Amino acid sequence: MIADTATLGPTCEHEICKFGLAQVRVSALAAEAGQPGSGCLSLSIAMESLERIIAEHPFCSGLDSYYLELLVTCASNVRFETDHHVFREGGEASQFYLIRDGKLALEMVRPQRPPLIVETVGAGEVLGWSWLVPPHRWHFGARAVEPVRAIAVDGACLRTKCEKNPNLGYELLKRTVEIVGQRLEATSFRMLDLYSAHVPATRR
């Protein structure tokens, strides 16, 4: 995983500032926005930019601006190169991802055989829902099949905010349940296709 960071412009008093879970060079972000100034101003610009990106993602459509602000504090820009394993089946589900560009494959491990691709996820979709419910373990693995840009949201951070803001939890739950339903349906069709392909013609 590569965190998206700015690398241009002169440094400020604190060259790298912690922003959500991403590390951004605040002076560079200020220069890009044409607003040179203090680190606080630059950090504000960065937060506004990330909030805008999150607000424009379909998963967050219609989400209250206050809840968007809470999401930003748990979020960071990330990039994945082709063939990078974002997570593996059975691993700890510590994040979920709002996909901006690129495509990833959801894979199921098969003993002594190549992983089975259950579904592909692309721009405008969400990767990962296991962060929301115990035991917080991935049911599938995820691998980038082309370069990917995404917003990573820390699951533990967001669960804490949901505990303090039940309405935020309800909004996220509604959106996540819809995704889970779509994924289960897609997986069912995929399993039926695979089964049909391997059943002898005399049994069909």
N, C-alpha and C positions, 0 to 999 in steps of 0.2 A: 504494500500500500504506500502511496506517495501523497503526502499532504500538500494541497495547493498553497503555495506561499509566494508572496511578492518578493522580487529580488532587485528592484531598481530604486534609485534615489538615495540621498544621503540618510544616514542613520539618525534617529532621535536620541534622547537621553537614555532611554531603554530600547536598545535596538530591536529586540523581539518582545512583543507583548502577548500574554496569554489571552486568547479570545475564544470563548466557548471552549471547545476542545482543539481548535486549530491554533497554530502559531503563525501570526501574520506580522509582516514588517510594516508597522503602521505608517511610517513616513512615506513609504512607497505608495500605499493606498491613497494617502492624501495627495501625493503628486499626480497620480492617475486621475483623481477627481478634480484636479486643478485647484485644490484648496490647501496649500501648505499651511502648517500650523502646529499646534501642540499635539503630543501623543494622544491626549484625551479626545481631541477633535478627530484625529485620524482613526482612532478606534471606533468612534461613533459612526464614521463613514463606512467602515468595514462592516459593522453590525447592521446598518441600514441595507447594505448591499446583500448580505446573506439573508436577511429577513425578506427582501424582495424576491430573491431566488426561491426561497422556501414557499412564499405566498403564491408564486406562479406555478408551483408543482400541483398536478391534479389531485394528489392525495390530500393536500391542504386547502383545496378549493372551499371557500366559504367559512374558513376558520377565523374566529375572532382575532383581532389584532393583538389583544393581550395574550392570547394563547400562542400566537406566532412569536411574540417576544420571549416567552418561556422556552419555546422550541429552539430558538437561536442560541440560548445559553448552553444548550446541550449538543450543539451541532458543529460540524466542521466540513470543509471542502476536502474531498479525497479523489485520487485518480488510481486506476488499476490498469496495468499493462496486460496485453493478451496472454492468456494461459495462467494468469495469477489466480490462486485459490483464495477467494475472499473469506470463506469459512468452509469447514469440513463437517460432514455428517457426524453428529454426536458431540461436537464441540460446544463450548459455552456460547450461548447466544447473548452477546453483550451489546450489540448494536443492531440498528436496521438502517436501510439505505434508500434515499430518494434518488432514483436514477435520472440523470440529466442527459447524458449521451452514452452511446455504446450498447452492448448487449452481453448478457451473462446467461450461462446455462445452469439450471438446477439439476443436480446429479444424485443418483442413488447408487450406493456401493453394492457390487455384486461379487461374491467370492470367486476368485480365479477368472474373472471376466472383466472387460472394460466397464467403467461406470455407465449406468443407464441415464440418458438425458430425459428427464421428466417433463421439463418445460423450459422455455427461454423467456427472459425478462429484459425489457428494453426501456428506452427513453420515456419518461412520464409514468413509469410504474414504480412499485415499491418492492424491495428485496428484503425479506425477513419479517416474520411475525412472532417467532418463538421467544423474543425478548420480553414479551408482554406477560406470559403465563409460566408458572413453574412447570418443570424444573429448569427452564431457560436453557434448553439444549436444541441444537439444530436438527431438524428431521431430514434435511437433505444437505448436500454440499453445494457450493456455488463457485463457478469458475468463469472468469472473463473470457469470452470468445473473440472479443475485439476490445480496443482501448475504451475504457469507461471513465466518465466523470460522474460523481455523485455527491450527495450530501449525506454524511454519516451522522447518525443521531445516537448518542450514548443511551442505552436502555436503562441502566441503573439510575442515571441522572434524571431521565424522563419519568421513571416510575416514582421517584421521590416527589417530583412536581405534581404527578397525578394524585398521589396520596394527599397532598396539601390542597389540590384543586380538583375535586371530584368531577366537576363539569368538563375539565380538560380530559380526564380519563375516559369519560363517557364518549366524548367526541372522537377520541382516538380509537376506542373500542369499536364504535360503529363502523369506522372506516376499515379497521383491521379485519373485522368479521366478514365484511364484504370481500376483501382480498382472499381470506381463507376459503370462503365458499367458491370463488372463482378458481383457486388453485386445486381444490379437491375435485372439482368438476373436470378440470383439464387433466389431472392425474388419472382419473377414472377412465376417460376416453383413451388416454395414452396406454394404459394397461390393457384395455380391451383390444386396441389395435395390435399390441405386441402378442397378446394371447392368440388372436385370430391368425396372425402371421405364422405361428408355430404349430397350430392345430392341423393335423392331416386332413386332406379334403374329404375323406370318408366319414370324418366325425363332424363335419360342419353341417 
